[in-house]
Amino acid sequence: MRIGIIGAGNVGAGLARLWSGAGHEVMLSGSRDQSKLKKVAGDAGAKTGSVPAAVEFGDVILLAVPWRAVGDILDEAGPPNGKTIIDATNNVGDETSSFQMIERRAPDASVVKAFNTIFAALYDEMEESEARPDMVFCGDDAEAKKSVAQLISDAGFNPIDAGGSEQAPAIEYLARLVINLAYAQGIGPFVYRFAKPSEL
Ligand SMILES: NC(=O)c1ccc[n+]([C@@H]2O[C@H](COP(=O)([O-])OP(=O)(O)OC[C@H]3O[C@@H](n4cnc5c(N)ncnc54)[C@H](OP(=O)(O)O)[C@@H]3O)[C@@H](O)[C@H]2O)c1
């Protein structure tokens, strides 16, 4: 697949590396520091471009910027022209659903919520392990979800289809729980797995 990534931080850079390693073509964008962008992309085996160029390039676009930057980045990106957007953002400290806001701002895109429930810092540990944790995702477009499920799998996780876009707030609250366990309770960060008792 061709993947345009917006955001070259923990999530964007980490997934650029995992997806390039899995054989996808990746263009990284969205850093405000061009030398950082080139370095991060070089390390990940990805190309670099402007935000609109990454949107043009990708069959799938990963949105991996802080919540406060999402509105401006979507303005800069221009119309996504029916493409698939993976919303990996977490809107911590605000009751608005980031997914629902992105769907409103990009009405012709197929938005899929994914990757927001896993700490990017765990990607490295995942690569050293044979375990395949679960990752929940949701969205309304079956074709878009098929592509995203493949990308979840290529990043080392077992994709769990949580249903339509009405499930996005629940997935956003799961991320809040995961973050709370790690930071407030000091017992993470965790990956997770849904299992029948016989599978444990
Ligand atoms: N970190 C995690 O483990 C994790 C896990 C799941 C979901 N998320 C969510 O994924 C998103 C990205 O998280 P992250 O940890 O990858 O963030 P990060 O490391 O801070 O990286 C954010 C990227 O967005 C860019 N950006 C563009 N406009 C920006 C602006 N106005 N203000 C700040 N940054 C701007 C940054 O540019 P520069 O390169 O110039 O800084 C950077 O490349 C967030 O919504 C977060 O809640 C994070």
The ligand as an SDF file (V2000), in Angstrom:
LIG
                    3D

 48 52  0  0  0  0  0  0  0  0999 V2000
    2.5160    8.6340   21.9940 N   0  0  0  0  0  0  0  0  0  0  0  0
    1.7280    7.5700   22.0230 C   0  0  0  0  0  0  0  0  0  0  0  0
    2.1070    6.5180   22.5460 O   0  0  0  0  0  0  0  0  0  0  0  0
    0.3630    7.6120   21.3930 C   0  0  0  0  0  0  0  0  0  0  0  0
   -0.3470    6.4190   21.2630 C   0  0  0  0  0  0  0  0  0  0  0  0
   -1.5810    6.4250   20.6270 C   0  0  0  0  0  0  0  0  0  0  0  0
   -2.1070    7.6270   20.1440 C   0  0  0  0  0  0  0  0  0  0  0  0
   -1.4000    8.8000   20.3100 N   0  0  0  0  0  0  0  0  0  0  0  0
   -1.9800   10.0190   19.7410 C   0  0  0  0  0  0  0  0  0  0  0  0
   -1.3710   10.1740   18.4600 O   0  0  0  0  0  0  0  0  0  0  0  0
   -1.1450   11.5620   18.1860 C   0  0  0  0  0  0  0  0  0  0  0  0
    0.3510   11.7700   17.9990 C   0  0  0  0  0  0  0  0  0  0  0  0
    1.0260   11.4370   19.1990 O   0  0  0  0  0  0  0  0  0  0  0  0
    2.6120   11.4260   19.2610 P   0  0  0  0  0  0  0  0  0  0  0  0
    2.9810   10.9250   20.6050 O   0  0  0  0  0  0  0  0  0  0  0  0
    3.1660   10.7880   18.0310 O   0  0  0  0  0  0  0  0  0  0  0  0
    2.9160   13.0070   19.2160 O   0  0  0  0  0  0  0  0  0  0  0  0
    4.3330   13.7080   19.0510 P   0  0  0  0  0  0  0  0  0  0  0  0
    5.4260   12.7480   19.3200 O   0  0  0  0  0  0  0  0  0  0  0  0
    4.2410   14.9610   19.8380 O   0  0  0  0  0  0  0  0  0  0  0  0
    4.3680   14.0710   17.4810 O   0  0  0  0  0  0  0  0  0  0  0  0
    3.4320   14.9260   16.9250 C   0  0  0  0  0  0  0  0  0  0  0  0
    3.8010   15.2690   15.4860 C   0  0  0  0  0  0  0  0  0  0  0  0
    2.8390   16.2310   15.0270 O   0  0  0  0  0  0  0  0  0  0  0  0
    3.5300   17.3590   14.5270 C   0  0  0  0  0  0  0  0  0  0  0  0
    2.7700   18.6020   14.6380 N   0  0  0  0  0  0  0  0  0  0  0  0
    2.2530   19.2760   13.5840 C   0  0  0  0  0  0  0  0  0  0  0  0
    1.6410   20.3940   13.9750 N   0  0  0  0  0  0  0  0  0  0  0  0
    1.8030   20.4670   15.3130 C   0  0  0  0  0  0  0  0  0  0  0  0
    1.3940   21.4180   16.2840 C   0  0  0  0  0  0  0  0  0  0  0  0
    0.7050   22.5170   15.9700 N   0  0  0  0  0  0  0  0  0  0  0  0
    1.7110   21.1780   17.5770 N   0  0  0  0  0  0  0  0  0  0  0  0
    2.3970   20.0860   17.9320 C   0  0  0  0  0  0  0  0  0  0  0  0
    2.8330   19.1410   17.0390 N   0  0  0  0  0  0  0  0  0  0  0  0
    2.5190   19.3370   15.7350 C   0  0  0  0  0  0  0  0  0  0  0  0
    4.8010   17.4010   15.3430 C   0  0  0  0  0  0  0  0  0  0  0  0
    5.7220   18.2320   14.6830 O   0  0  0  0  0  0  0  0  0  0  0  0
    7.2580   18.4090   15.1900 P   0  0  0  0  0  0  0  0  0  0  0  0
    7.9810   17.2390   14.5840 O   0  0  0  0  0  0  0  0  0  0  0  0
    7.6470   19.7020   14.6070 O   0  0  0  0  0  0  0  0  0  0  0  0
    7.2150   18.3750   16.6890 O   0  0  0  0  0  0  0  0  0  0  0  0
    5.1800   15.9240   15.3690 C   0  0  0  0  0  0  0  0  0  0  0  0
    5.8230   15.5310   14.1770 O   0  0  0  0  0  0  0  0  0  0  0  0
   -1.7270   12.3340   19.3780 C   0  0  0  0  0  0  0  0  0  0  0  0
   -3.0480   12.7210   19.0700 O   0  0  0  0  0  0  0  0  0  0  0  0
   -1.7120   11.3090   20.4990 C   0  0  0  0  0  0  0  0  0  0  0  0
   -2.7240   11.5710   21.4570 O   0  0  0  0  0  0  0  0  0  0  0  0
   -0.1860    8.8130   20.9170 C   0  0  0  0  0  0  0  0  0  0  0  0
  1  2  1  0
  2  3  2  0
  2  4  1  0
  4  5  1  0
  4 48  2  0
  5  6  2  0
  6  7  1  0
  7  8  2  0
  8  9  1  0
  8 48  1  0
  9 10  1  0
  9 46  1  0
 10 11  1  0
 11 12  1  0
 11 44  1  0
 12 13  1  0
 13 14  1  0
 14 15  2  0
 14 16  1  0
 14 17  1  0
 17 18  1  0
 18 19  2  0
 18 20  1  0
 18 21  1  0
 21 22  1  0
 22 23  1  0
 23 24  1  0
 23 42  1  0
 24 25  1  0
 25 26  1  0
 25 36  1  0
 26 27  1  0
 26 35  1  0
 27 28  2  0
 28 29  1  0
 29 30  1  0
 29 35  2  0
 30 31  1  0
 30 32  2  0
 32 33  1  0
 33 34  2  0
 34 35  1  0
 36 37  1  0
 36 42  1  0
 37 38  1  0
 38 39  2  0
 38 40  1  0
 38 41  1  0
 42 43  1  0
 44 45  1  0
 44 46  1  0
 46 47  1  0
M  CHG  2   8   1  16  -1
M  END
$$$$
